[in-house]
């Protein structure tokens, strides 16, 4: 596998951190209401679908592609689990802040889908967010293979 594909996938997979920073600033300034946050979540999932659609043309196994694009998300999820379950709270530094920023753009939809939100644990909602991101990405990938490819790509 080419190094470029790995680095490119990791960089694209870390894009939600930047968007999360932007959403955090919007939320802290109270510039949008709940409907605005829902629109941001819907737009992010649409962009994530398009990302899967675009990367579906790369001749890489779909499992490897999902793992690479969501590697940062998996690391952020594991970091939040360690912080909340083992340390008892989130750290007040970038190690504690970045995992929360990663999931912030999708949090509104994930919280509405999360059937376990009665527990009020963020790692559970983060897990639902990560699964939704993977489902949307795979849906974009499969759409690329089925619609735009005549001979198909090995997956």
C-alpha angles and dihedrals in degrees: 000000000000120000090225092061091051095048092043092050093048091049093049089046091056093052093098089068091064092044089047090055089053092047090048090055091048091048095047092050090047091229095147135031131224092288090056091051090050090052090051090052093048092047091049092052089048090053090047089052090051089049089056089046092053097042091047088083093063112098096236128121110267092233092055091046093051091048093049097045092046097038093104090047092051090049090049091049092050090047092053092048091051092047096047101037103033104025096034096229145025119283118246095232136071091284089062097035103047097060089055092048091051094061098034099092092056098035097100094059094038092052090052091049095042106101091188096060089116087078090060095213117143096210089062091053090043089053091052089049092051092049091049090050091052092048092050092046093049090047089055091046092050092046089055091051096046101039108029103030122078099185098028133229124260112254 
